[in-house]
């Protein structure tokens, strides 16, 4: 049965947006809006109020006939929002735009095929589609809009098209089944909270074009183990970008990151190794607070980066145990500047970037303090007073307090 509704009719209340222009035309289960001047049409909802609660599948027409004229269907606008039983939708290759909230809150929708003709997916288009397991983004899409797939808790696979240039605010927030992420080759920006709460995410591979990582972009990604920020990132690393990443073990920040925002890696309780780039000039508050397992911090910057830090230990940049036990490695020409710095100087163990100073004699050591002796492989072979070491001929790494040296025994 076909229903014709003219523009003066009040806006429909079931799954039809409040757009009081154009011509509404119902056929089958779907309602279309026709734009005679443009010669195209848009799917705007369901053809009856009861369908929202019961519809399981739908096929969008590629064109509709109205008063003897054909209109190409080019867009979907808010058409299937909160359809609790919707399992599948067939989208024709004429569709170029899926507007905001078109499929929001469809928990039974497990997969959907987006044709290559699609060049826009609007904000919240698939938000809270909790059953959606995979999505393939067409090559014509250049932005993943805010909240686009937020709350898709079953989404485990995302294939990005070649043209994606930015992933915006909360685009994949709380996609708790997503295990790996390869940032698209053309993507230059990851927005605020874009992947926050992706608790299954273990691996992230950034591209060499990425310029910006927003605040809380990967916050609470509790399975993430290692992060390497590429040198292409030349903007501020957002506040709390990796906060609460409980499993994160190692962090390498690229050489062109100038500023690390506050709380960037706060509460990363498994973090052991930190490498900070040569252009770093400023760190916000509490960047590595509550990361008690840090063993090694390397800072490549010649000038000690400015660090925001409160006077009370409660707001320290690093935990006190890290200042006491971790090794801070800095450029050889800057070691004294770091030792005299109000914050970096809190590290008890500071060494030059070579990691060791080469010596042959024992003159560098205080004979009254024990030493640790290692093979070049890292294996500890002695602990105690140097005079009692009885080392065989060879080359060793020896640490005593802040001093780390290479000793050649002949």
N, C-alpha and C positions, 0 to 999 in steps of 0.2 A: 504494500500500500504506500502510495506517495502522498506527502503532505506539503502544501505550499503555504508559506507564511511570509507576509510582506513586512517591510521594515517598521511599520508603525505598530506592529504587535509588540506588547511588552516583552522584555527580555525573559527568556525561558529560565526556569529555576533548576532544572536538572542537568548538571554537567555541561552547561552552555555558559560561556563567559559573558560578562555584561557588556556586550558590544551591540549597540542599537543602530547599526548601519548596514547597508547591503541587503541582500535577499537571502532568507533562510529556506533551505530546501531539504526535506527529509526523504531518504530512500533506504529501504532495508532497515538495518539497526542503527544507521548513522545519520547525523545531521550535518549538512554542509552550509557554508556561507558562500554565496556567489557574488563575484565582483564583475559586473557586465563590462565596465570600461576597460578593465585589465584583461578580461577574457580568462580568468582563472577562478579557482575555488579553494576553500579551506575546510578541513574537517574540524568542527567546533564542539561536537558532543554526540550524545546518544539520542535516538529517535523515540523517546518515551521515558517517563520517570522511573518505571520499574526496572529498566534494563541495567541501571547502575549497580544494583545489588546482585544481578543474576548473570550478566553477560560473561561468557567464557572465552569466546574467540570473535575476532572481527577481521574483515577484509576491507581495506580502504580502496575505493575505486580510483583508477588513474584519471578518469574523466566522468563528468556527469552531464546529462542532457536536461536542459531547461528551456521550455517554450521553443523547441526546435533548434536550439543552439547547444554546442558542446563547450564545456568549460574544463580545462585541465586542472586537476587537483594538485596543488603545489605545496601545501602546508598543513600542519596539524597544530591546533591551538587549544590547549587545555581540555582536550577531548575525552580522555580516559582517566581523569584524576579520581582516585579513591574508588576504583572498581575492585572489590575484594575477591571476586572470582575469576578475573581476567587472566587467562593463561597464554594466549597467543594473539598476535596482531600481524597481519600481512600488509607490508608497506610497499606501494608501487614505486617504480624508478622515476616517477614524475615529482616526488616529494623533494623539496630543497630545504625546507625549514621545519624543525620540530620545536615549537615555541615552549616557553616556560610552563612547568607544572603539567605538561601533557599526559604524563604517566605517573605522576606522584602518587604514592600510597597504593600501589598494585602489588600486594604481597605474593600472589600466585604466579606472577610473570617471571618465568625462569630464564628465558632467552628471547632475544629479538634481533632480527636481521635488519640492519640499517643499509639501505641501498647507497651506491656510490654517488648518487645525485645529491645527497644531503650535505649542505654546506653550513648549517647552523643547528646547534642543539641548545636551547635556551635554559636559563636558570631553573633549577629544581625539576628539570624534565623527567628524571627517573628517581628522584629522591624517595627514600624509604620503600623501594622495590626490594623487599627483604629476601625474596626468593631468586632474584636475578643472579646467575652464576657466572656469566661471561658477557663481554661486550667487545665489539670490534668497531673502532671509530673510523669512519670513512676518511679518505685522503683529502677531501675538500674541507674538513673542519680545521680551523686555525686557532680556536679557543675552546677550552673546556670551561664552561660558564660556572659561576658560583652555585654550590650545592647540587650540581648536576647529578651526581651519583651518591650523594651523602646518605649514609644510613643503609646502604645496600650490603647488609651483613653477610650475605652468601657469595658476594662477588669475589671470585678467586682468580679470574683471568681478564686482563685488559690488553687489547692490542690497539696501539695508537697509530693513527694515520701519519703520513709523512709531513703534513703541513702544520701540525699542532705547534703553536708558538708560545702559548701560555696555559698554565693550569691554575685556575683562579680559586678564590676563597672557598674553603671547605668542599671542594669539588668531589673528593673521595673520603671525606671524614667518616670515621666509624665503619669503614669497609673492612670488617674484622677478619675476613677470610683471605684477603689479598696477601700472597706470600712473597712475591718478587715484583720489582719495578725497574723497567728500563726507560729512563726519561727520553722522550722523543728527540730525534737528532736536531730539530729546529727549535726546540723549546728553550726560551730564554728566561722564563719566570715561573717560579712555583709560589703560589700565593699563600696568604695567611691560613693556617690550619688545613691546608689542602689534603694532607694525608694523616692528620692527627687521629689517634685512636685506632690505627690499622695494626692491631695487636699481633697479627700473624706475619707481618712483613719482616722478612729476614735479610733480604738483599736489595740494595738500591744502587743502580749504576747510573751515574750522572753523565750527561753528554759534555762535549767540549765547547758548547755554545751557551750554556747556562750562565746567566748573569746575576740572578737574584733568588734567594731563598727566604721566604717570608716568615713572620713570627709564628711560632708553634707549628710550622709546616709539617714536621715529623714528630711532634710531641706525643708521648705515651705510645710510641711504637715499641712495645716491650720485648719484641723478638729480634730487633735489629742488632746486628753484631759488630759491624764495621762501617765506617763512613770515610770517604775520601772526597773532600770538596775540591772540584777542579779549579785550575788557575783562571779559568774564564770568569769565575765569580769575582767581581770587582766592586760589588756593592756591600753594604752592611749586612752581615749575617743576622737574621731577624731574632728578636727577643724570644727566648725559650724554644728556639728552633728544634732542638732535640731533647728537650726536658723530659724526664721520666722514661728515658729509654733504658730500662733496667738491665738488658743483656748486652749493651754496647761495650765492647772491649777496647777498640782502638779508634782514634779520630785523627785524621790528617786534614788540616785546613790549608787550602791553596795559597800560593805565594802572593796573590793580589787582593786578598780580603783585607780591607783597611780597618774594619771595626767589627767586633763581635758583640752582639746585643746582650743585655742582661739575661741571666738565667739560661744561657744558651744550652749548656749541658748539665744543668743542675739535676741532682737525683739520678745520675747515671751510675748506679752503685757498683757495676761490674767493670767500669772503665779502668784500664791499666796504662795505656800508652797514648800520649798526646803529642802531636806535632803541629806547631803553629807557624804560619808562613812569614816570609821576609818583609812583607809590606804592612804587617799588622802594627797599628799605631795606638789602638784604643780598645779596651775591654770594659764592658758594662759591669753592673753589680752581680756578684755571686755566680759567675759563669760556670765554675766547676765546684760549687759548694755541694756538700753531701755526696761526694765521689771519693770515698775513703780508700779505695783500692788503687788509686793512681800510683804507679811506680816510676814512671819516666815522663818528663815534660821537656820537649825540645822547642826552643824559640829561635827562629832564624833571623829575626829582626835585629839589626845592629844597635839601634837605639831601643832601650827597654820600653815596651808599650806602656802608655798611661793606663792605669787600672783604677776604676772606681771602687772604693772600699770603705765601709763604715769603720768607725773606731773600735766597735765592740767585736769580739771574736764571733758573735752570733751571725755576723754578716760577712765573714771572711770570703775572699775569692776562692781559696782552697781550704780544705779541712786542715786542722793543725797536724794531724798524723801524716798528711801529705807533705807539709812543710818539713816535718821531722825526718821522714824516711825516703821520700822520692828523690830522684836525681834530676836536677835542672841542667840542661845542656844549652849553651848559648855560644854565639860567635866568639872566637878567641880574643879578638881585639876589644870585646865589650865585657869581658868577664868581671872586671872591677866595677863597671857601671851597674851591672846587675847586682853585684854583692852589696853595693851602697844604696840600692833602691829600697824605698820604704816597704814595698810589697814583695818584689822578686827577691829581695835580700832576706826574706823570712825562710827561704829554703836553706837548710843546713848543708846540703850537698849540691854544689854548683861546679860544673866542669866546662871546659872549652868544647867547641863543636867537634873537634877531632875525637873527643871522648877520652883521650889519654895524652899525657906528655911523655915523650920517649926519654928514658934515662938508662944509664948502665950501673951507676953506683947506688948505694943506699942512702945518700945524703939527703934525699928529699923526704925521708921518713923521720918521725919522732920515734926513737927506739923504745920508748916507754909505753907506746900504744900499739895494740894488736892490729894486724893487717888481715885482709882476705886476699887470697891468691887464686887466680883463675887461668886456665888454658885459654888460648885464643878461640877455642870452640865454645867457651862459656862455662865449662865444667870447673867447679871449685875444687882445688887440690890441696889447699892449706888454709888454716885459720889459727892465728896465734901471733907470737912475737916474731919479727922478721929474722932475728938472729937464730931462731930455732927451725927455720924453714927447710934447710938442706935441699934446695932446689937443684934438680938435674939441669945440665946445659939445655938451653932452649929459650923461648920467648914467652913471657907471662904478662897478664894484666893484674895489677896490684892496686887495691883500694884501701885507703886509710883516711877515715873522716871525709873531708872535702877533696882530698887528693886522689887522683886516679892516674896511674902511670903505667907505661910499658917497660918492663924490665927484661933486659937481655942477659942471660946467665951464660958465661963462656966457659 
